[in-house]
Amino acid sequence: MKQIALLLSVIGVLIACKKEAVDIMPREPSIELISAGPSTVIEFEQPILLRFKYEDGDGDLGQTDPDDHSLWVKDSRLKTADGYHIIPLSPPDTELAIRGELEVQLSPLFLLGNGTEEQMTYSFHVVDRAGNRSNEIVTTTITILPQDSL
């Protein structure tokens, strides 16, 4: 009988801790830039690595369908953002506060005009399965040089 009471007490504490953690962390995802770079690239040659921290109070960040996008990244020189797939970061059908880091490799950049260099930034945000959008982050400036600049 004491073992059952102890087990129920432990389960009660775990449930209370989980509920408290979810209440403390907002249900909307939030992100924080760690790094984006390199800061100078030769067009068509070097990918950009985007590293950021994330947290989500109910853990519904990421999609099971690879055609569904959770990360939206916009080149400041263009009008629309590109979508990227993020796998589910916690088990589906669970409500679990999560936090961690992600690194995304973006395709090499290229010059849009015919100048000797261009400068740009990326802005990005994430959207969870409930449709909650995170804050938006803007990277530091990245300079793109033509291939013949070596």
N, C-alpha and C positions, 0 to 999 in steps of 0.2 A: 504494500500500500504506500509506504514511504517512497519507493522508487517511482511509482506512478505520479505522486504529487511532485516529486523532484523533476521528472520529465515534463510535466505540464508547466511547471514554473519556468524551466529553461525555454520551452517553446513560447511561452508568454513573453519572456524577455526578448527573444529573437524577433518576434512579431512587433513588439513595441519599438525595438531599435530600427527595424526596417521602416516602419511607419514614420518614425522621427526623422530618419535620414532623408526620406522622400519629402517630408514637409519642409525641411531646412533648405534643400536644394530646389530651385525653381523647376517646374515641369518643362519650361522652354529651354532648349539647348543654348549654351553659351560657348564662345570660342575665344582663344587668345593666341596671338601670333608668337611663335618661337623664332622662326627664321624663314627667309625666302631668299633664294639665291642660286647661283652667284649674282653679284650686283652688276657685272659686265659680262656679256656673252657675245660670241660670234654667231651670226645668224645661221640657222639650220644645223648647228653643231652641238650645242649644249642644252640639255633639258634643265628646267627650273625645278628645284626641290622646295616644296612648300610644307613646312612643319608647323603644327598648331596643337594647342591643348583644347580639349573639349570637356564639357560636363552636361549631363542631362538628368533631371530629377526623376523621371519615370523610365528612363533607359530605352526609349523607343527610337533611338538614332540608328539609321541604317535600314536598308531594304533587302528583302529576300530575292526579289526579282531584279536581275542585273540590268534590265532596261529602265528601272526606276532610279532617278537621281536624287541624291541627298546633299551633295556638295555642288554649289554653283560658284563658278570662277569667271570673272569678267576682266578682260584686257582693257585698260583705259582707252586704248585707241579704237575700240570697236563698240558697237551699239548693244550687242546682246551677250549674255553670259553663256558659258558652256557648262553642261551638267556632267557630273561624275558620280559613279556608283560607289556607295559605301556599304559593305556587308553589315548585317545586324551586329551591334556591339554588345548586346546582351541577348539571352535566350528569348525567342519570340513568346508572346503571351505572358510575360512576366513584367512586374513593375518594380524595377530595381535601379536605384540611383547609380549612375556610372560617371567615371571621369578617366581620362587617359590622354594619350598623344597619338596623332596621326601624321604620317608623312606621305605626301602625294607627289609623284613625279609628273610634271606637266611637259608637254611637247616642246621641242626647241622653238624659239621665237624666230621671226624673220622681219625684215624691214618692209613696211607698207609703201613707203615712197622710194625715191632714188637719191636720198641724201646720204651723207657720210656716217650718220648715226641717228638713232631714235631713242627717246626715253619713254618709259611707260611704267605703270604700276598695275598690280592685280588687286581687285576687291573681291572678297568672297564671303559666303555665309553657308550655313547648313540648315536643312529643314528635316524635322523628325517625321515619323509615320503619322502623327496626329495633325501634321500640317503646321506645327509651330516653327517659326523662323528664328534663327539666332541673331545676335548682333552681327554687324558687318565689319570686317577688318580690311584695311588697305595696307598693302606692303610698302616697303621703301622703294625708291626709284631703281629701275633696272635699265641699264644702257645696252642697246643692241648695236653691234658693229657689223659692217658688211664682211663677207667672206674674204675679200681681197685686201683686208686691212692688216694682214699679218706681215 
